[in-house]
Amino acid sequence: MWFLTIGYSPSLIAVILLVMSEQKKYLFNVNISQYMGGSEEDSGQRASEAAGETAPRFAQNKFYRALASAHRRRLLYYLLDHEDSTVDELTSVLTGWNATTSGTMQTPADRSKIQLRLKHNHLPRLADADLISYDADGSTVHIEPLHPHVKDLLQQSIEAERLVESG
Amino acid sequence: MTFASLISELQERDYQVRVYRSGERGDIEVWLAHHSVSVESRPLPAGGPDPFLEIIVGGEVVGTIATEAIDGLLEPPIRRHPEHDKVTSGYQVLFEIFDQTVFSAMNRRELLAVSREIEDRAFRVGNGILRVSFQTLSTFESRTEVYRTLGAETTLDIHIYDVEDWTPPAITGITYHTDEAVSVNSYWVLAFDGGSDVTQACGLVAKEHSDEYTGFWTNDASMAETIVAEFNLP
C-alpha cells in the first residue's frame, strides 16, 4: 500500500493546489462584485481598485464595529421600518425594548443612561459607518439605503435575539 | 388638603400614556381608555420588541414597562396567585408604573385588588400604621378574617374609619373610628406608612360616584404620609 500512496501523492497535491487556486479566484471575485471594496487599513489595495466608485462598506472594520452591538442592530431594525426618527423616539424604543426583555420597569434614570449612550456612542458609530445620518440637535435621525444583505442580517439578528430570549 | 383635592390636583396634571405596539390595540390600552386615561399609540416594526408603554407626566417619560407585565392585573376575573412573591411583584409593578395616576370608572373588584396589595405590604413589614376606610363597616365585614390575621400576626397599629352600620368584632391591634367618619364617607381609602421600611409605604384614595370610583394609588412615601395625615382631620 505504501507505494500506492507515494504514487498518488503528487497528483493529489496537484488537485488540492488547483482547488485552492480556484477557491481563491472565487473568493476574489466575490470580493469585487459584492463587497464593494473599501479604503480602511484591512481592505486589500486590489479590491479597492476593482470596486471603483461604489460605496465602501463590507470591507470596512467600522461597518462590523457598528453592527457589533445589539442596541445598534435594534436601532437599525427600527429605522428600517421608520426611516426618519428622532433621538427622543429612539431613546423610547431602546428603553422599551429593554423593558420587554428584562420584564422590569425602566426608570427615568435608566432612560437617561440609554439616551446618553445613544448620543455619544451608538449614533456616532452608525453615522461613521455611513449607515445613518443625523442632526446634531437630535431632531432627525435618518437611515441610509442599506444593501439587501445588511437588511437580511439585521432581520436574522433580531430573530435570533428573540429565540435566545424565549429559549 | 382633602381627599377630594388630592384627586383633583392629580387629575389636573399633564398626564399621558403612550403605547408602542405592532399589532392590534391590547387589553391594557382598552382598559386605560375606559378609565379616562389619555392614550396615544405609536407603531413598532413587526418582529421587533413586544409592546410596551410609557407614562409621560409634564412631557417627561417617568416610567417604561412591557405591556405584558401589567396586562390582566386589573381585568376580571382578578386572580391572585397563591404564591405571595409572584403576586406581589406583579402588583408592585402596577403600583410603580401607575403611581398617582387618576383612574375613573373603577369597580369594587379592582379596588379590592389594589387594597390587597397594600394589606400585603403592611403584613410583610409587620409594623407601622395602617389606616383604612371601606366607607361602611358592613363592607369591612368581608375583610374581617384578613384583618384578624393582620391584628394577630403583626404589631401593626390598624385604624378602621367607617360609617357605623354593623358592629365589628373586637380585634387586637385594631381601633375603630366611627365618630369622625364624616370626612371619609364616600371615600375608599387605605394608607400604610411603611413602618420600619419606608420604601413599602403606599396608599389608595378613591371616591365613589354611583357604584363606580375615581381615584389613584401611590407608591410614594410622602404621598402616603399625606393620606395618613388626612384621616386625622375633622
Interface residues (C-beta under 8 A of the other chain):
Chain A: R74 Y77 Y78 L80 D81 H82 E89 S92 V93 T95 G96 W97 A99 T100 T101 G103 T104 M105 Q106 T107 P108 D110 R111 Q155 I158 E159 R162
Chain B: R18 Y20 R42 P43 L44 P45 G47 G48 P49 D50 P51 F52 L53 E54 E60 V61 V62 G63 T64 I65 A66 E68 A69 V93 E96 I97
